[in-house]
Amino acid sequence: MFSSPSETADFAVRLGAALDSGDCILLSGPIGAGKSHFARHLIQSRMTEPEDVPSPTFTLAQVYDLPECELWHADLYRLSSLDEIDELGLTEAWDSAISLIEWPDRLAETAPTSALSIDLSLDPELEDARRAALTWTDPKWVKKLEFAHNV
């Protein structure tokens, strides 16, 4: 659980430091749960030169050039068909870039199976607190998450 937006941001920064090309994070949760907040802080932590990180709600995807690879931030809330995923080049990014995908339920069966899923939810008892449920199948996430918790 994150008791504040700053705790959410701190975890995003620590996890971001452990990511490599080919890593994909699927961010789910209701509107206002903190998906974009998490993504924004992770992205900014990986940049060599700070820049604004807008939500890609209307563009569907925003690409950032990092020294070692690209970082793709996709917000699929407005996705109208699975064909748009290929048109964006998102499936290729899963192999060669770091990918942060908001609203991954829109991917249906095309979601990468090696991704880390983070489901954020509001805590009804604490105003700014968020719950985060993390799930994965790829064993690489064990070491990456240990690193993020120990930094």
N, C-alpha and C positions, 0 to 999 in steps of 0.2 A: 504494500500500500504506500502511496505517496501522500503525505499529509499536506502538501502545498504545491503550487505550480513550480516553485524553485526546486523541489525535490524531484519532480518529474523531469525538469530540464537537466538537472545534475545526472540523473540516470541515463538520459539520452546522450549526453556528452561522453559519459564513461563507456557506454555501449558503442558509440560511434568510433571511439579509439580502437576498438577491437575488430572493426569490420574491414573486409578485404573485397576485391572485385569478385563478383559472383554471389555475394551475400545479399539476401532479400529479406526484408522485414515487412510483414503484413500487419497493418494497423487497423483494428476494427473497434467499434464502439459507437454509441449514439452521438448525435450532434452535440458539441459542447463537452465531450469527454476528454479532450486534450490531444487528439491525434495530430492536428496541425502544429500545436505547441511543441509536442515531442519531436516531430519531424524538423521543424524550424531550428530547434536548438542542436539537434544532431548534425544537420547540414552545416550550420554556421560554425560548429566546432571543427569541421573538417576543412574549411576554407583557409587558404593562405592569406587572402585579402577579404576582409569582411564586406558583405554586400547584403542587400535586402533579400529576404526569402519569402516571396508571396505564396499564398496558397494557390495551387494549380487547379482550382475548382473549374475555371472557365477554359483553360488551355488543356486540361486533362493531365499534361505532363510538363515538367520543367527539368532541364538537364543542367547540371553544374559540372564544370571541368575541375577535377582535383588533380594534384600532381601525379598521382599513381593510377587514376582511372576516372571514369565519369561516375557521377551520382545522379540517379534518376529519382525524382519525387513525383508520384502520380496520385491524383485524386480522382477516383473512378465513380464518384457519386452521380455524375451526369452522363456516364457511359450509356450509349443507346444500343450498342450491339457488340458482340465479341469480336466482330471484324475490325472494330476500331483499335483493338489491342495490337493486332498485326500492323495496321496502318501507322500507329504511333512508333512501332519498332520496339515495343516493350518486351516482347518475348526474347529478342536478341540481347536486350540489356540485362536480362537475368543471368546470362552467362559471362558477360564482360564488365558489368558495372555493379556498383552498390545500388540497390533498389529499395525505395520506401514506398509502399503502396497503401493508400488510404481507401477504405471501402472495398476490401479484397473479395467480399462476397459476390461482387459483380464479375469476378473472373470465372466463377463456377468451377468446372473441372480443369480449366487451363492454369490454375494457380500453381506456382512452383512447389513441388513437394519437399524441397530442401529448405524452405523458408522458416524463419522464426515468426510465429504468430503472437502478437501482443493485443489482447482485448482489454481496452480501457473502459471503465465504467465509473459513474458518479457514485460517491458514497452518500447515501441519504441522511446519514447522521452527522457528517462533518462537511461544512460548506465548501471548502476548497480541496478536500481530499479526493483522490482517485484510487480505484482498485485496478490492478493490472494482473491479468492472468496470462502467463507465458507458456506456450506449447511449441513443441518441435519434434521432428523425427530424426533429423540428421545429427549424428553425434558431435559434429563440430561445434554446435551451440553450447555444449556443456563447458568447454574451455573458454569460449568467448564470454559467456555469462559469468563464469567464475572471475575472469579478468575484470569485468565491469563492476562486480560487487567488491572486489579487493582494491580497486584503484583509489 
